[in-house]
């Protein structure tokens, strides 16, 4: 595995971790509502799934790509339902007093990890995003063996988690500074955005059918 591929993987992971997508918002929301450990558990799932899609994009694995394309509507609806559920659950919890760090037992952290992992896996846009990011960074010049794919995945994961360590720390600090009422207001805004994104994902296949 070449140094160029290592730096490329770190850059991809770092860029993919920027919380602009729906699951990035979920990670931020969980950090604000449950604390830094909950946010990191969610970020681990997000970055691991991103690493998987990066390897698929780098290798051009046609079988996986065809599988995603053939089930794009089902995956989009599944992601929409997940985001709507997260948004509604979060909105109902905002008005309750929740002790920071509660729900951070191993079972809860594992559930947050798995749900974030599945949330990114379900998003067919992730494959397109990873392909575009790799192209901007120069693409992968040669076919990767097992060692190369594993190395690229590890580099993407490390790059993503490096950024998320800073994000979760910053969000937790901001939540502490805002206090209970300010954190509740910000939480409602985040959950409202997550809910709205979920609705967009649910109606997007219908709009595609109408336009088509």
N, C-alpha and C positions, 0 to 999 in steps of 0.2 A: 504494500500500500504506500503510495507516494505522499510526501508532505503536502503537495498541492491538494490532494483529495482530502487529507485531514483538515486543512484550513477551510476547504470548500464545505465540508460537512459541518464544521463549527459555525461558519457563516450562515448556512441554511438553517441550522437549528436556532441560531440567535434571531434571524429574521422571522422564522415561523412562530417564535414564541411571543412576538408582539401581539398584545391582546386586542386585536381588531375583530377577530372572528367571534362567532357565538360561544364556542367553548372557552376562549380566552376571557370573555365576559363572565362566564360561569365560574372560572377560577378566581377572578377578582371578587365576585360576589361571595363566594365561599370563604375567601380570606377575610373579608369584612365581617361576615356573619359568624364565622366559627373560629377564626384565628389562623395564624401562620401555618400551622401543621396541616390543617385542612386544605389550605391553598396549595401547599407544596405537594400533597398527595394527589390533588387534582391535576397540578402541573406535570407531575410524573407521568400520569396517564396520557395527557395531551402530547407531551414531547415523545413518548415512546411510540404512540400512533403516528406522529409526524415522521419519526425515523423510519417506520415501516413504509409509509407512502413515498418517502424520499428514495429508498432503495428500489421500490417498484418503478418510480419515475426514471431513476438512473439506469436501470436494467431494461426498461421498456418491456416489462413482462406482459406479453400480449394476453395471456389467459386471464390474469387478474384484471387487466384493463377492460377486456370484453365482459367479464363478470360484472364489473362496476357499471359499465355502459348499459348492459342488459337489464340491470335492476336499479337504474338511477332514480326512477320515480318512487319505488318502494323505499329506497334508502333516504331520499329527501323527505318523504312523509314521516318515516321513522324518526329522523332527526327533528322534524318539526314538532311531533308529539312529545318527544323528550324535552325540548326547550319550553314548550307550553307548560308541561308538568312542573319543570324546575321554576319557571316564572311564577306560576300560581302558588306553588308551595312556598316560595320565597316571600311573596306578597302577604300570604296569610301569617307567616312567621314574623314579619317586620314589626308588628304591633306587640309582640310578646317580649318579655324580658328573658334574654338568653345569656347565660354566663359564658364569657369568652373562654373558648377552649373546651366547652362542653360538647360531647359527641365526638371527641377526638380519640376514642378507644380504637383498638386495632380493627374491629369490625367496621366501624364507621369510616375510618380512613381507607380501608380496603374498598368499601363501596364507592367512595368518592373517586378513588383511583380507577376502578373498573368503569364507572359511568363516564368519566372523562375520556378514557381510552375508547370506549364504544362510540361516544359522541363524535370524536374525530374520525374514527373508522367509517362511521355511517355517512359522513359528509363527502359526497363525490367531488365537491369543489377542491378538496385538499389535494387530490392527485393532480389536478390542473395547476394549482398554485405551486406545488413542488416542482412540476415540470418547467414552469415559467421561471422560478427562482434559479433552478439549476442552469437553465439556458442563459440567464443574465450573468451568472457566475462563470460561464465558459463551458458548461456541460461536462459530461464525463467522457473522456477521450478514448477509453478502452473498456471492453467488457470486464466485469468484475467477477472474480472467483468468490468462493465462500468467505475467505479471509477478508477480501476487499469489501464485500457487502456488510460483513459484521463490523469492520472498522468504520465504514461510512455511517452505519446506524449508531455506533457508539459516539462518534464525533457529533452527529446531529443532536443526540440526546444531551451530551455535555454542553453543547452550545446553547440549547434551549433552556436547560436548567440553570445555566449561569445567569441568564437574564431573569428567569423566574425567581431566583433567590433574591434578587434586588427588588423585583416587583412586589412579591409578597411581603418583604420587609417594609417597603414603602407604604403599601396599602394598610398593613397592620398599624404602622405608626400614625398614618392619617386618621384611621378609625379611632385610635386612642385620643388624638388631638381634637377630633370633632365632638367627642362625647356621645352619650346615648341618643339624644334627640337628633344631632347632626348625622350620626351613623345610620339612624333609622331612615332619615330622609334620603340619604345617598343610596341606601339599600333598596328603597322603593323605586328610585329612578333606575337602578341597575336591573332590578327584577322586571320592571315595566319594559325596558329595552329587550331583555331576554324573551319575555312573553311576546312582544311585537315581532321579534325575529322568528320565533317559532311559528307565528301565524303566517308570516311571509313564506317560510319554507313549506307550510301546508298548502297554501294556495298557489304556489309557483307551478306545480305540475298542472293544475287546472288552467292557469293562464297560458301555459305552453300549448295545451290542447286547443284552447280557443284561438290562439294566434296561428297555430298550425292548421 
